[in-house]
């Protein structure tokens, strides 16, 4: 049996998952790729650190050169995360004619182009299935399965932490802070949860998916981004009463070569398949002009699911007889596409106001919305006291620009105490 | 721009979808595979037959030899369906060193092995993504994305007709015959609906998926099969009241190298993602030992979704530089696996009886079940008249053998009028 040697850069959660899969599923993997995969070196920061996995110390190294200089190593698997030195190590590995697999969304979203270019120049393969959606094979789906399609829409729940928090808020009536603490205790959220909570993590993943789907390089700054920390228990209750669930969605649309790219909490009809994606599960809903609606659902994180994607990539490389696969390239050769300004995005809106209980206030607000071409689907009013009324509007689809102008005018009305929350509504039309 | 010539065998619904996709998405496809795909010949039965698609008559032929003899044609796409002459034509095309793409589940499920063997001998590629799940890329998922996994379970809603009928029965309270007529009027069910309704179609697709997932040849006769024609509106109402939806499921499990293969109507918890797959949508739920739970959801039929899978396969062939891909082989090299006898399958059971309203009847039945190691989760009784009581039992998980013996004994009880229905319950444990 021919053995193929690979090296891991980093041996955290995912690295240990890869180790475990290669051991547990050894027979299956040999059947699937005709060769045995051996991890012959692992780059770590501290060789002596105690680890959950029983790995021989002599394969651990703290020196990247040990790996780069080893001609026996065919594939380098980068699992350190972060921008640097990950990026530099991957480039070096490619220049040493090693194929590269990574799970690093940050590097891909921000510097993917250089990696694709280098892989092409060096004639090596570069795979990155685990960078989006953990165990969900979304990259292969876009790059290989949907090649007959113009992909028109991507709508994803691609951050498990925020989905877990929103699920807890929805199912158990928790408020945001309580649900966040629970997620941190269970290890679903980090001590500093900013990247998840504020939508950065989802925006990186959206950048990768949208680049591949729409065939253009996406600048991270072009993605509108809003987190979930402003969602209140009361918003979830209102959403429920209107037949909606609130999810943090990453949305990418290609509307006649103008791209709409945004990450924000969104109300979606409870009957939509994405509405039933709960806890830390991820799902990506795709609309192709031939295939129609398609959804992939699964574990977006975790040592074994993410390891499943990483090992799948390694096997793909070993099965490939080519020196250079076209599949690995983002289609950067295409003309850049225009990013639509936020004001031109279209959705329904949920607007929750705190107003004084004065005669005519409802009419005043309705006429502000009407002046800005926004029609109202439904209004709900809850009186708490004369000076404290909760007023909730659900609008029909309208331009974001109309809503922004309306809100400015509404804020100026004497009897409006405050604009409490604004949440977009996606009706998947 | 290099052009690649292909031929279609058959020009029905899917063939016309392929034609349409190649025309509409021409630019996108060139970007994705670097070449233009030209349909240079189409095998039809009748050249003069009016068609929805505007296709030049000079590319139509009624003679397969026209296609086989044309050295310019690199890929033959079989879309005629049925066993013969499809099978013969595919073998001949392979022997003429043409790559073959098919959407034919019948041929694959029953004679796949010969096709794989011939493709390997001739050094051509053989792709069949469209044979299961229409536009859903389930074959690629199993063959390429999940290679790091031991696949433990497949649970699929893979027949759109029956899912449409069950959805109508559930949502609109229709009875089976009414829903079937509606499906026929809408073109979702054929004039002779036997293959769909009785689960044959799902069984063929299960055979294909299970062969690939569990690495063994599946004999169609080993798949337990039961259709939906016996499901009554009242069963759906009861299911609903217990928190279940009824779906026609194709189930494949690999339990320590013993396979469980069955197609039958099944109650599943309403909270399970499969329970929300409605209308003619398909979905396949997979459990891998690394990736965990995964689900693919989409259009399981239709001209464009199925065409999307067919054209995706053609593009994969054109992108491939290899003469022979290992990926196309069912893993027949593995040792055959044992098929578990039905009596050893484990599930919960819904048992609906019609009994006489006699003192002690409930106890009598409960003790029959108890004697056969079957414990009861819940019982519901609806009295219609003294001689006509509807009694519904939901059992905990038990062996099918226990249930079969229990039913025999229950049927012999004096006060039992009839066993009205038995439906398995899948709890996804």
Interface residues (C-beta under 8 A of the other chain):
Chain A: X17 X21 X24 X25 X28 X29 X31 X32 X33 X34 X129 X135 X136 X137 X140 X141 X144 X145 X146 X147 X148 X149 X150 X215 X271 X273 X276 X277 X281 X288 X289 X290 X291 X292 X293 X294 X295 X296 X297 X298 X299 X302 X304 X305 X307 X308 X309 X310 X311 X312 X314 X315 X316 X319 X321 X322 X326 X327 X331 X333 X334
Chain B: X17 X21 X24 X25 X28 X29 X31 X32 X33 X34 X129 X135 X136 X137 X140 X141 X144 X145 X146 X147 X148 X149 X150 X215 X271 X273 X276 X277 X281 X288 X289 X290 X291 X292 X293 X294 X295 X296 X297 X298 X299 X302 X304 X305 X307 X308 X309 X310 X311 X312 X314 X315 X316 X319 X321 X322 X325 X326 X327 X331 X333 X334
